[in-house]
């Protein structure tokens, strides 16, 4: 199966002869009929049994159907032995992901749980599925191959491994029990299947909980909101880079009151340094009393030593939410911004954004009132350097988000420095 990527075709079946939609009968399937968006294959089994596999594609819907039919064309009752439907091994991906892909393969299934609105997702490892499946399949970062609904719900899929190019790859096996067919009798097994990108909004529309395959990480609720915001602003601007700028500015506007309070707190702390040094000198032999006097000093002037960290703390969940949205969302793969930024989900190829970001952070730190805590001051001094090296390999979209935050913070620091002088 080939999927047309934004840049080039993606071969979703890495080893086509190995198992996708294969059954464990020792027979070869041949084309039986083809009409419009459906195709049927047939195979002869021992004893006069005939097996049909019919695939019906739904270009408008995206959720396709698979029907497997066993027909006893003999004059005697025949037993169809237990068999399995296979998906895998492995799943193909875009060229830029091929190196990491073997480490991202997963076999998963979902099931409905009492009291939960959405299906629960669970990775298949050593044991078969323990619940009636809503869907089961293989996925990697950007793509999903899944069976869903119908007779799948009566099975207990399990995972096994095969080797592709010296790499262990998961294979999903869906077992079906033996069936006894009288002369002329037929038996059908029907289910839906999906092969394609993990486009969160699209999978949501398909239903059946297929959107659960998109991994938004620990801050999933916030990441989903971020993803929806990106989609909304992209609809307005037609550029995901501009959408990220809009989100950055919106978040900074929301944090402005907190940033003002933080800057004011740090300015007060700077003015209190002489008194704090006096207290530290006076009670250097009594650390407990010294800490109490320092806290009383803070209380009298209505400040808090941790006040300067609040804006950063509030941005950490947003940072990780945007990171997972950029890294795992198919819609952002290959999304260009301007000039040399051809893919916001990949690192800046020339490291321009992280270096500019580091420079802006350094200037912002220069304008920010310094904390009285020597260890904290030392840590803040190295922060721009640490962040610059850390962001060198981060997605360009994430670096741009932090760069906009840094530029905003720099401008805000200049304004507040004059206002509070």
Secondary structure, 3 states (H helix, E strand, C coil): CEEECCCCEEECCCCCCCCCCEECCCCCCEEEEEECCEEEEEEEEHHHEEEEEEEECCCCCCCEEEEEEEEECCCCCEEECCEEEEEECCCCCCHHHHHHHCCCCEEEEEECCCCCCCCEEEECCCCCCCCCEEEEEEECCCEEEEEECHHHHHCCCEEEEEEECCEEEEEEEEEECCEEECCCCEEEEEEEEEEEECCHHHHHHHCCCHHHHCCCCCCHHHHHHHHHHHHHHHHHHCCHHHHHHHHHHHHHHHHHHHHHHHHHHHHHHHHCHHHHHHHHHHCCCCHHHHHHHHHHHHHHCCCCCCHHHHHHHHHHHHHHHHHHHHHHCHHHCCCCCCCCCCCCCCECCCCHHHHHHHHHHHHHHHHCCCCCCHHHHHHHHHHHHHHHHHHCCCEHHHHHHHHHHHHHHHHHHHHHHHHCC
